[in-house]
């Protein structure tokens, strides 16, 4: 986006513009990838899994700090906080997905490997590290009272409900969501995101520590509710 903005400014000044474009993309064939999985075991192993995470791979020009090292760090830190506070009712499964950028292959592989397991709800962080400002849901209508409890837990952090039930999704979990598993989406401020996304500017200095901490607090609050709520959130009817 910053390069496009610069081009627009030059053109508005009536200047002649010459663009030199070097294309280095190539098909390299199949390569080995994988998902990294860790768990915070719940007290009731039959109560279903709370699946959270982000993706490990990044676009090659930058370092992947906002896409998606931040998401991996945020969800990992929140799971650690829940674990340190005591054992939750439901198991929290943290997944660092592989091969998201080239086709959501990590999410599809997880779906096929774990489709027989009971998943209570899923959530993914894959939109940088700026503050969470709203939450969205894709849950069964019967679970909406529980979502009000979630809203009460998130409100002190300045987070409001947004959209309609059924809007929540995520990149890697979109493949697993097709099985009818409920989803909660913690929506981040995307004002800066596409200035950095998939560019050489995606580096650690762009991550704001205060906003990163707000993300961890939001995810910790969300997990404290959904991992201990005895109510079922699904299955979700197909969209």
C-alpha positions in Angstrom: 0.0 0.0 0.0 2.7 2.6 0.8 4.3 2.0 -2.7 0.9 2.4 -4.4 0.3 5.6 -2.4 3.6 7.0 -3.6 2.9 6.1 -7.2 -0.4 7.9 -6.9 1.2 11.0 -5.5 3.8 11.2 -8.3 1.1 10.7 -11.0 -1.0 13.5 -9.5 2.0 15.8 -10.0 2.0 15.0 -13.7 5.4 13.3 -13.5 6.4 10.6 -15.9 6.7 7.3 -14.1 8.9 4.3 -14.9 8.5 1.1 -13.0 11.1 -1.7 -12.9 9.6 -5.0 -11.8 11.7 -8.0 -10.8 9.7 -11.2 -10.5 11.5 -14.0 -8.6 8.6 -16.3 -7.8 9.0 -19.9 -9.0 7.5 -23.3 -8.5 9.8 -25.2 -6.2 7.8 -28.4 -5.9 6.6 -30.1 -2.8 8.4 -29.5 0.5 7.9 -30.9 4.0 5.9 -28.8 6.5 4.0 -29.6 9.7 1.8 -28.4 12.5 3.2 -28.0 16.0 0.6 -28.9 18.7 0.7 -28.5 22.5 -2.1 -28.9 25.1 -3.3 -27.6 28.5 -5.1 -30.7 29.7 -8.6 -30.1 31.0 -10.3 -31.7 34.1 -12.8 -33.4 31.9 -11.2 -35.0 28.8 -14.7 -35.8 27.4 -15.8 -32.1 27.4 -14.2 -31.2 24.1 -11.2 -29.3 22.9 -10.8 -25.5 22.8 -8.6 -25.1 19.7 -6.5 -21.9 19.4 -3.4 -20.8 17.5 -1.8 -19.1 14.5 0.4 -20.0 11.6 4.2 -20.6 11.5 5.0 -19.7 8.0 5.4 -16.1 6.6 5.7 -14.3 3.3 9.3 -14.3 2.2 10.1 -10.6 2.1 9.7 -9.7 5.7 10.3 -11.6 9.0 6.6 -12.4 9.6 6.4 -10.5 12.9 2.8 -9.4 12.4 1.8 -12.2 10.0 1.8 -14.3 12.0 4.4 -14.5 14.7 2.3 -12.1 16.8 -0.7 -14.5 16.6 1.4 -17.4 17.6 2.8 -15.5 20.5 -0.5 -14.1 21.7 -2.3 -17.4 21.8 0.6 -19.2 23.4 0.9 -16.6 26.1 -2.8 -16.7 26.8 -2.8 -20.5 27.1 0.2 -20.3 29.4 -1.7 -17.8 31.7 -4.7 -20.2 31.9 -2.4 -23.1 32.7 -0.6 -21.1 35.4 -3.9 -20.2 37.0 -5.1 -23.8 37.4 -6.6 -26.6 35.4 -9.5 -25.6 33.1 -12.6 -27.7 32.6 -11.9 -28.3 28.9 -8.6 -29.1 27.2 -7.0 -26.1 25.4 -5.1 -27.2 22.3 -2.6 -24.8 20.9 -1.8 -25.3 17.2 1.0 -23.5 15.2 -0.2 -24.3 11.7 2.2 -24.9 8.9 1.8 -23.9 5.2 -0.9 -21.3 5.6 0.5 -18.8 3.1 0.5 -21.2 0.1 -3.0 -22.7 0.6 -4.1 -23.4 4.2 -2.5 -26.8 4.0 -1.8 -27.0 7.7 -5.5 -26.4 8.6 -6.6 -29.0 6.1 -4.1 -31.5 7.4 -5.3 -30.9 11.0 -8.9 -31.3 9.9 -8.2 -34.7 8.4 -6.0 -35.9 11.3 -8.4 -34.8 14.1 -11.9 -34.7 12.6 -13.0 -37.6 14.9 -12.3 -35.6 18.1 -14.8 -33.5 19.8 -14.0 -29.8 19.5 -15.9 -27.4 21.7 -14.9 -24.1 20.0 -12.0 -22.7 17.9 -10.3 -19.3 17.6 -7.3 -18.0 15.6 -5.1 -14.9 15.8 -3.9 -14.0 12.3 -4.4 -10.2 11.9 -1.3 -8.6 13.5 -0.9 -7.4 17.0 -2.9 -4.1 17.2 -5.7 -4.0 19.8 -8.7 -6.2 19.8 -11.8 -4.0 19.5 -14.6 -6.5 18.8 -15.6 -10.1 19.0 -17.7 -12.1 16.6 -19.3 -15.6 17.0 -20.4 -18.6 15.0 -22.2 -20.7 17.5 -25.4 -22.6 17.8 -28.4 -20.3 18.7 -28.7 -22.1 22.0 -25.2 -20.9 23.0 -25.9 -17.2 22.6 -26.5 -16.7 26.4 -22.9 -17.9 27.0 -21.7 -15.4 24.5 -23.2 -12.7 26.7 -21.0 -13.9 29.5 -18.1 -13.7 27.1 -19.0 -10.2 26.3 -19.0 -9.2 29.9 -15.5 -10.6 30.4 -14.2 -8.7 27.3 -16.0 -5.4 28.0 -13.4 -4.0 30.5 -10.8 -4.2 27.8 -12.8 -2.0 25.5 -14.1 -4.9 23.3 -17.6 -4.9 21.9 -19.8 -7.4 20.1 -19.8 -7.0 16.3 -21.6 -8.4 13.3 -24.2 -11.2 13.5 -23.8 -14.7 14.8 -22.3 -16.8 12.1 -19.8 -14.2 10.9 -16.8 -15.5 12.9 -14.0 -17.4 11.1 -10.3 -17.5 10.6 -7.7 -18.5 8.0 -6.5 -22.0 9.0 -9.6 -22.8 11.1 -11.8 -22.1 8.1 -11.0 -25.6 6.9 -12.0 -27.2 10.2 -15.0 -24.9 10.6 -16.6 -26.8 7.7 -17.2 -29.7 10.1 -19.7 -27.5 12.0 -17.4 -26.6 14.9 -18.2 -23.3 16.6 -15.8 -20.3 16.2 -15.1 -17.1 18.2 -13.2 -14.4 16.5 -11.4 -11.6 18.4 -11.2 -8.9 15.8 -8.1 -6.6 15.8 -7.7 -3.0 14.6 -6.5 -3.4 11.0 -5.7 0.3 10.3 -2.0 -0.4 9.8 -2.2 -4.1 8.8 -2.1 -3.8 5.0 0.8 -1.2 5.1 2.9 -4.1 6.5 1.2 -7.3 5.3 3.4 -9.4 3.0 6.1 -6.8 2.6 9.7 -6.2 3.8 8.2 -3.9 6.4 6.8 -6.8 8.4 9.4 -6.7 11.2 9.3 -6.8 15.0 9.7 -3.0 15.4 6.2 -2.6 14.0 4.6 -4.5 17.0 3.3 -2.1 19.7 4.0 -3.7 23.1 1.0 -2.1 24.8 -1.4 -3.3 22.1 0.2 -6.7 22.2 -0.4 -6.9 25.9 -4.1 -6.0 25.3 -4.4 -8.9 22.9 -3.0 -11.3 25.4 -5.4 -10.0 28.1 -8.3 -10.4 25.6 -7.4 -14.0 24.7 -6.8 -14.9 28.4 -10.3 -13.5 29.3 -11.9 -15.4 26.4 -10.2 -18.7 27.3 -11.2 -18.3 30.9 -14.8 -18.2 29.9 -15.0 -20.8 27.0 -12.6 -23.3 28.6 -14.7 -23.4 31.8 -18.2 -23.1 30.4 -20.1 -26.4 30.7 -22.6 -25.3 28.0 -22.1 -26.7 24.5 -21.6 -24.2 21.7 -22.4 -26.4 18.7 -22.8 -28.0 16.4 -23.2 -25.0 14.1 -25.5 -25.4 11.1 -23.8 -25.1 7.7 -23.6 -21.6 6.2 
